[in-house]
Amino acid sequence: MTPPDEDINGEFTSRRAYKQSKGKRGRRQAAAETPDQQAAEPAPEAGHEAGHELGHESDAAWAGDWGVPAHEAHPDDLHPDDVHPHDGHPDDVHPHDGPVYDADGHPIEHDVPIYDDHYAAGVALPGETMNHRDPAPRRRSPVVRYGSILVALALVFGGGYFAFNAIRGALPTFSMSESQTAEDYEGEGTGEIVVTIPSGAGGAEIAQILAENDVVASAAAFTAVATVDSRSQSIQPGSYTLAQQMSAQSALDRLVDPAFKASGVTVREGLWVDETFEILAEGTGNEVADYEAVDPESLDLPDAANGELEGYLFPSTYDFAEDSTPEEQLQTMIDQGKKVFAEEEIPDDELGDIIIEASLIQAEAAFSDDLPKVARVIENRLDDGEALAMDSSIHFIFQERGLAGTTDAQRASDSPYNTYLLPGLPPGPIDSPGRAAINAAMNPADGPWKFFVTVNPTTGETNFAETFEEHEENVALFQQWCADNPDDC
């Protein structure tokens, strides 16, 4: 009988089974390489700056949120060896359906069909010859006369429709262009997830956010429901408590129900500790200094945290009591993380590495579908003893957001968190990952990928590659984006 964590070919289907087979792997960075070890590795090409990692995270999308200064870079600094790592056709013609009449109102024969554009212009279609007579003066058919009246009426009422749509520009709108039979879940869903609808989000973006968080089965399903339900126009920005795998109708019902709009403090995934303090201070009325003054030794952190808050202030929406202290609020976030770790059945002796890896995955992947693939890239490179070379670790060292790349000087940092110079995982998390990233770290996707790069940081489009040659092609796409967006790269 095949063990539950192993498939019929003996391949491991989870990180836990793999680790149990090999024993715990010491994968964290312990110290910088010796000169002899560094000589064995090819040095990065000098004179190039931005885009040097396995995956450009979506920090640029949050530029300015925290008021963090961005470093200077130039598109000429891009490095091609980056290991980083988001109608008419001429044949489409239609014959007239109705007959052609002569001067007396009788139908006449014609040798070839009269086409809308080609024959009206006296041009033969490929492979055909013109063989029609000069048209005699025609008496307009009663069908044509009445058809003209109908067309005029349609223009009147159609104009009213478009005028109505013109005043709806400020409201979320949903297009019916997608299939009305799109994949959809049934029922009220399970579990609980807090989903944030950003200010200014249109109908398509709302549908995509719900699909990416597995609230609905597809963006098309939610669009189909929202299009025919006028309540969808009243969806407000903010955080909502939803379930996962809900029917599109159930999801809409919650989004328009004030009872499901979160009123507490929402801390999103992937924030650094200092950024988390800013969000807490803004939402509770406390000062950032009040949170900075809390001694981590006074908190009940997991042993894997080694007395550090980074990675263990679990992202979620919290309704703190009005009289709660900053210390109590931080402990509430730590306790929520412990609850999730227990639900995910993470062994205590693996928790540290999993949270570190999940923090990298959280920083690098723009979309939920990419999380397990980024996890696989990390695993493949760790297995081969290669440096992870991720810009997110450099951004963490310098506490800088807003740009997609890094500089040669930054990548030369002697910090133990520098994943360019040191192989293995960094010594600690680089942000607080959410449940989805943690799950991806435990269950990487199957694949041979060794590289990835976010080719369009604006949209988060990310391409994965197995070979360095394929990766170079993706890097060229990223470099083109940087050339088009020099202030963001």
N, C-alpha and C positions, 0 to 999 in steps of 0.2 A: 504493500500500500504506500502511495506517495505521501510523505509528510505534508502537513497542511501548508508549510512555508516553502515547499519545494515543488516544482512542476514535474511532469512525467519524464523530462529529460535530465532531471537532476539540477536544473538551474534554480537559483534562489529567487523568490518572488518578493522579498522584503529585505530591508536593511538589517532588521533584527536577526533573521535567519542567517544572513551573510556574516554578520559579526560573530554570531555564536559559533559558526563553523571555523572561523579563523582566530577567534579570541579577540579581545579588545585591541584596536589598533591605536598606537600612539601617533596621532596625526597632527597634533598641534605643533606650532613652531616653537622650538625651544631656544635657539640661538642663531645668530647669523652664520652663514657658511664660512668655512675657512678659506683663505686665499686659494688653496689648491682646488677646493670644491667649486669656487666661483670661476676659476679658470676653465673648468670643464664645461661650463655653460656658456653659450654664445652671448656676448654683451649686447645690450640694446643698441640699435643704430643711433649715433649721435645726431643732434640737430633736429630732432623731431619731437613734437610736444604732445598734441591732444590725441585721444582715442586709443590708448595703449592697453586695453584690457580685454577680458573675455566677454564682458557685457556691459553696455552703458546703461546705467539705471535711469529712472525717470525723475532724478532730482530736479531737472530743469523745469518740470511741470510745477514744482513747489517753490520756485525761485521767488524770493521776496516775502514769503510767508513769515519767515523768522527774522528778517532783517540781517541775514548773515552776509558779510561781504564776499564777493566772488573774486577768484584770482584772475589774473590776466593771462590770456592765451591768444594764439593767432592761428588762422587756418593753415598757414604754411608750415606749422609745426606738426601736422598730422603725420603719422608713421604707418607705412604700409604693412609693417611686420607686426602690427598690433595683434595680440592674442586675446583681446577682450571680446570681450564677451566673456524694431517694432515694427446716319444709319443707311442711309440709302445705298443700295447696291445696284449696279446696272441691270442685274438679272432680276431684281425684285420689282416686277411690273405686273399690272393686273389688267385684263381686258375689260372694256366696258360691258356691263351686264345687259343694258337695254338695246333695242334695235335702233337703226338709223333710218330716218324717213326721207322720202323724196319731196319735191315741191307740192305734190298733191296729197301728202300725208300717208303715202303707202310705204311700207318697209322695203328697203332695197338690200340686195345681196352684196357682200364684200368678200374679197378673196382671203384676206388675212384679218386677224383681230386688230382693232384700233386701240393702241395702248395710250395710257394717260400722258406720258411725257415723250417717249421716243418717237411715236408715229405722229403725234401732234406737231413735233418739230421737223418732221420729214426725215428722220434718221432711222435706218434699219438696225434691228438688233443683230448681235453677232450670229452669223450662220444663216441669216434670212435676207431676202431682197424685198425692196419696196414694190408693191403690186396693187396699190389702191388708186382709185380714180380721184380726180379733183372733186371735192364735195359740191353737189348742187345746192342751191339755196333751200334751206329746210324750214318746214312749218313746225313751230315749236309744239311738242306733244303736250297734251293736257297734264300728263304725269310730271313733265318738267315744270309747267307753270305752278301746279300745286306744291311741287317739291320746293320751289323757290320760296313760297310763302312759309313752309315749315322751317326752312333754314333761317329765315328772318326771325321767326319766333324764337328759335333756339338761341340765336345771338342775343336777343333781348334778355331771356331768362338766364343764359349763360353769363352774360355780363353782370347780372345781379349776384350770381354765385361767386364770381371772382372778386367783386367788390366786397362781399362779406368776408372772404378769406383775407383780404388786405388788412382788415382791422383786427385780425387774430394774431398778428405777428408777435405780440408780446407774450403770448400764452404758449405752453407746451403743445406742439402739434405733432400728430402721428400720421404717417403716410400709409395708404392702403396698397402700395405697390407690391408689398411682400405677400406671400402666399397666405390665404386664409386657412389653410390646412397645415400650418406649421406645427412642429413638434411641441407638445404641451404636456405638463404634468396634470395629475388629478388631485383634487382635495386641498386641504389646508396646509399641507407640508408638515415637516418635523423639525424639531430643534428650534434654536433661536439665533438670529444673526442681526447685527446692527448695520444698516446700509445707509450711506450718506448721499443725498442728492445735492450736487453743488449748485451754487447760485448761477442762474442763467442757463441751466441745462435744458436742452430741447427734448422733444419726444424721443428721437432716435437715441440720444445719449442716455436718457433714463432707461429705455428698454435694454440697451447694451450693458449698463451697470447692473441691472437685475440679472441678466443672463450670465455675466461674468462671475457673479457671486452665487450662482446656482439657485437663485430664488425662483426663477422661471426656467423652463427648458430651453427657450430660445427667445431672442429679441423679437423675432417675427410674430411669435404667439402673443406677446404682450402688446405689440403694435396693433395686431388685429383686434384685440379686445378694446384697447384704449381708443381706437379710431371711431368706434360706434358708441362709445360711452362718454357723454359730454362732461362727466365728472373729472375725466383725466386732465381737463384744462385747469383744474384747481389745485394740482399737485404743487406743493411748496418746497423750496429748498430746505434742507435740514436732515437730521438723522431719524431713521425709522426702525422700529423693532419688527422684523419680519421673520418668517421661517424659511427653510430651504426646501426646494422641490415642491413649491406651491403651484397650483393652477394659475394661469395668468389672471383670471377673474378674481381669485382670492387675493393675489398680490395687489391688484388695483384697489380692491375693497379696503385693504389696510392703508394704502398710501393716501387715501382720501378720508380716513378716519382719524381725527385728532388724538384719539386714545392711544394710537400706536406711534405717534411722533415723540421721539425721545426728548426729554426736557433736561437731562443731566449734562455732564461734561463728556464729550466724545474725544478720545485719544486714538488717533488712527495708527495703523501699522507702520513700522519702519522708522519711527522717530528716535532721535538720540535723547539721552536723559535730559540735557539742557532744554531741548525743544519741548519735551514732555512737561517740564516745570513751567514753561511759559504758557502752555495750554491750560494747565491746572490753575495757575494764578489768574489767568483771564476769566476762567469759568467759575471760580470760587470767590474772587475778591481778595485773595491772599497776595502776598508779594513773592516774587521768584526767590528772593533771599530767604524766605521762610522755609522753602523746600530745600534749598541748598544747605541750610543749617541743620537739617536732620542727619544724624549720624547713622550710616548704614548698619553699624554694629548694634543699634537699638532695634533693628527690624528683624523679623523672622524670615530670613532669606533661605532658599534651598542651599544645601552644601555646595552644589555645583556652581553657585554664583561667586564663590570665593570672596564674599563680603562686598561685591560690587552690584550696583543697581542696573547697570547697562544690560539690556536683554531680558530683564525680569520684571519690568513694570508693564504688565500685560495690557495690550491695546483693547479697549472696549468703551462702552458708554456707562458712566457711573453717576448714580444719584446719591451724592454724599449728603449726610446730615448737615444742617446749617451750622451746628456747633462742632463739627468734626475738625480735628487739627490736621495740619499738613502731614504729620507723622502717621496719623490714623488713615489718612487718604492713601498714602503710599503703601501702607500695609494692606489695605483693601485691594489694591492693584496686584500686589505680590500674591495674595491669597487666591485671587482669580486665576492667576497663572498656575498656581499649584493645582487648582481644580482641573484646569485644562490638561495639564501634564498627566494627572491621574486618569482622566477620561481617555487620553490617547495611549495609556499604558506604557509610558516611557520608563524604562528601568533607571534607577537612580544613578548607576555607574555609567550610563550613556547620555544622561540629560545634558551635561555640559557641552559635549561635542555636537549634539543635535541642535541645541539652541544656537551655538556658534554658526553652524552650517545654515540653519534656517534664517539667521539674520543676514547672511550673504545672499541667500535666495530672495529674501524679501526686498533687499536693496536693488537687486539686479533685474528682477522680472517685472515688466510693466503690466502684464495680464495674468490672470489666474491660470489660464491654460499653459503658460510658459513655466510656471513654478516647478513642476516635476521634471521638465526638460533641463532647466538650469541645474537642478539637483543632480541630474545624470551627468552633466558636463563636469561638475565638481567631483563627483565620485570617480569618473573616468580619469581625471587628471591626478587625483589623490592616489589612485591605484597604480598609476605609472610614475609616481614620485615627482610630478611636475609642479612648478609654481602655479598658483591659481591666477595670478596677475589680474586682479579685479580692481577697477577704479573706485568702486564703493569703499574699499578699505582705505584708499588714499584720501578720499573725501572725509572719512571718519577721522583720520589722523589730524588733518588740518581743520576739521569742523567747518567745511565749506560746501555749500550747495549752490546750484544755479547753472553750472556748466557741465557739459556732457563728457569732457575729457579731463586729462591731467597733464602736468608738465614733466619734463625730464628731471628737473630739480626736485619736484615732489616725489617722483618715483625712486629717487635716490635716498630718500629718508631712511635713517637707521632705526626707525620705530619697529618694534616687534610685530606690529600690525601690518607691515608692508608685505603684501602678498606678491609683489613683483620680485623682491630679493630673497624671500624666505619661502621654502616649500611648506606644504601642509596648511592646516587651519591656523588662523591667528589665535592668540592666547585667550581671547574672550569675544563675546558678541559685539557687533558693530551697530546694533539697533535692537529694538524690541519687536520680534516677529509675531505675526498673527497665527491663528490655528492652521490656516491653509498652507502657509510656508513650513510650519512644523511638520504637518502631515507629508508634505513633499519631501522634506529631508529624510523622513522615515521610509518613504515609498517612492524612490525616483522612477521616472519613466524608463522604459527599455529603449536603448538606442546607442549608437556608436559615437555620438557627437563629442568632439574635443574643444570646439570653439563656438562662440556665439557673439553676435554684435547687434545692437539696436540700430538698425539702419535709418530709422526716422524717430528720433527722440520726441518729436512733437506728438506723434500718434502712438509711440511705443512699439512699432513694428520691429520684430526681432527675428533674425535669420540664424539658423544653426547649421554647422558644417562639421564634417568628419575629417576632412583633409585641410592642410594649410592653404593649398591652392584654392579650394572652394571658399575658405575664409577670406582670402585676399580679395576675392570678387565682392564679398559682402562688405569688407572694409572700404572698398572703393565707393560703394553706395553711401556709406556713412560719411566719407570724406566729401562727397558731393553735397550731402545735406549740410555739412559744416560750411562749405563754400557758399551755400545759399543762405546760411544763417550764422554769419561770423560772430555776432554778439552772443550767441548761445553755445559756442563751442571753444 
